[in-house]
């Protein structure tokens, strides 16, 4: 009898313990739900996309590089120097694979002392200058600071893409598709590299986000830094001005002109950003156009008719250049096909981001896939077209396979095909 009573008491204690643990579990779940509820909705999705792409690409990168270890043609002879530069950055493959070619030039610019005259630099300086104050916090590692800047910009880029997509496409599901297609564009893995892609697109999306909300002073401030991030940046003032005109019905006349000036005067800060870079060139080298002369001397760049350069790439260029130019043609076709839904400002932005790089002449072919990442309106068009789940699934799979193939090309150190 005593034995059965003891067994019953043990069962009751176990039941109370189980109930207590379940209660604590419910409390933890409720606390986690409350904490998640305090986080603005886009951030949960945005951070998930950021972490997911980081984990997947880093994992694939390390595995693929290990597979290439014994392959005699990886890297090609003309890129062995770059491998040595990567190893000098870090002995960790998952880290140094995100540095290539221009990354080392940015690292050089981040290290140069400002009290000595600069020579032969052809890059806008926002990206390396953002790394300067971070480097001392990272033990003086300017390369790691550059990578940190690029990845923070990538995270913010995803946030602004979601907010802008929600505004332009009308709902959260479409905004999420827009974000997803941005990270699935053919060379979108470069958003995680120590390059300017993520910073430029982050600032461009932020500028349009604030323009759509009529916060023009913020547009001007963001646009100032946008023009300092890449040479094509100051052209973005044109589609931003079209957003302003659209918001006021494209009205004409003195009264309308006064409204545009009164409301949109901060847009003058966009070209002011590029003028600031030119002033820096004058200060350091005595030449307002030092960047232009450096590009002409170092890369053979000269301003040309972009349509002629496009046609030359399709008809007379080597096969690998022709392939890249065909990608630009596909981008133009998508933009024009979606023009009615995009609206004039975003169509103009997309055309600028394709045609201005082409105006640099045939040397741009080798970097064309990289430059086309800036054409975010393509993602808006794809997000509209893929409203049906089946179309979305097929398009997602196709873009993922294409980007995977290009990522392997990157990992095989055939980086000239991409940048």
C-alpha positions, 0 to 999 in steps of 0.5 A, a space after each residue: 500500500 505504501 509502495 503504491 502511494 509512493 508511486 502515485 506521489 512520484 507521478 504527481 511530482 513528475 506531472 507538476 515538474 512537466 507542467 512547470 517546464 511546459 509553462 516556462 517554455 510557453 513563457 519563453 515562447 511568448 517572450 520571444 514572440 513579444 521581442 520579435 513583435 518589437 522588431 520592424 517587420 521588414 528587418 526579420 525578412 531582410 536579416 534572414 535573406 542576408 544571413 542565408 545568402 552569406 552562409 550559402 555563398 561562403 559554404 559553396 565558396 570554400 567547397 568549390 575552392 577546395 575542389 579547384 586546389 589540384 586543377 592546373 588551370 585554376 587560376 589562369 596564369 594572368 590571375 596568379 598574382 591576385 591569388 597571392 594578394 588574396 592570401 596576403 589579405 587573410 589565410 581564411 578562404 571564406 574571407 579572402 575569396 571576397 577580394 578581387 582586383 579593384 578591392 586591392 586598389 580600394 585598400 591602397 586608397 584607404 591606406 594612403 595618407 592625406 598629407 601626401 600628394 596622390 597620383 593616378 587614382 580613378 575611383 570616387 572615394 566614398 568607399 575607401 574613405 568609409 573604411 578609414 575610421 573603421 580600420 583602427 577599430 579592427 587593428 588597422 586592417 583596412 581590408 577587413 574594414 572595406 569588407 565590413 562596409 560592403 556588407 553593412 551596405 548590403 544589409 541596408 540595401 535589402 532593407 531599402 529595397 523592401 521598403 521601396 518595393 512595398 511602396 511601388 508594388 503595393 504589398 509585402 509579398 511583392 516587395 519580398 519577391 523584389 528583394 529576392 530577385 535582387 540577390 538572384 541577379 546573375 552577379 549578385 554575389 558581388 554585393 558581399 565582396 569588397 567592392 562598391 556594388 552594395 554601397 552604390 545600390 544601397 544609396 540609390 535605393 535609399 534616395 528613391 525611397 525618400 523621394 517617393 516619400 517626398 523627403 527631399 532634404 534626405 534625398 539630397 544628402 543621400 544623393 551627395 554621397 551617392 555621387 561620391 560612391 561611383 562616377 555614374 552616381 551624379 546622373 541619378 539626379 535626372 530620374 530623381 528629378 522625374 520623381 519630383 515632376 511626377 509628384 506634381 503632375 508634370 505641370 509647366 509654367 512659372 508657378 510650377 517652376 517655383 514649386 519645383 525649386 522650392 521643394 526640390 532644391 536639395 537635388 543640387 546636392 547630388 552633382 555637388 557630391 561629384 564636384 567635391 570629388 573633383 575638388 579633391 582631385 584638384 587639391 591632391 594633383 592640381 588637376 580637376 580631371 585627374 580621375 578621368 586622365 587616370 582612367 584614360 591612361 590605365 584602362 583606355 577609357 574614353 567617352 563614346 556613343 553607347 549604342 555603337 559600343 553595344 553594337 560592336 559588342 554584339 557583332 565584332 567583339 570576342 565571344 566572352 564579350 559578346 555574351 556579356 553584351 547580350 546580358 545588357 540587351 536582355 536587361 534593356 528588353 526587360 526594362 522596355 517591356 515593363 516600362 508602362 508599369 515602371 513609370 518614367 523615373 525608373 525607366 530613365 534610371 535603368 537606361 542610364 545604368 546600362 548606357 552610361 557604362 557602355 559610353 566608356 567604350 569596349 574596355 567596359 565589356 569585362 566589367 559589364 555584368 558587375 555594372 548591370 547589378 545597379 539596374 534594380 528596376 529589372 527586379 521590380 519588373 520581374 517581381 510583377 511578372 512572377 506573381 503566380 507561384 509557378 512562374 516565381 518558382 521557375 524564375 527563382 530556380 533559373 536565376 539561382 542556377 545562373 548565379 551559381 555558375 557565375 560564382 564558380 567562374 569567380 571562384 576559379 579566378 576567372 574574375 575578368 569575365 565578371 569584373 
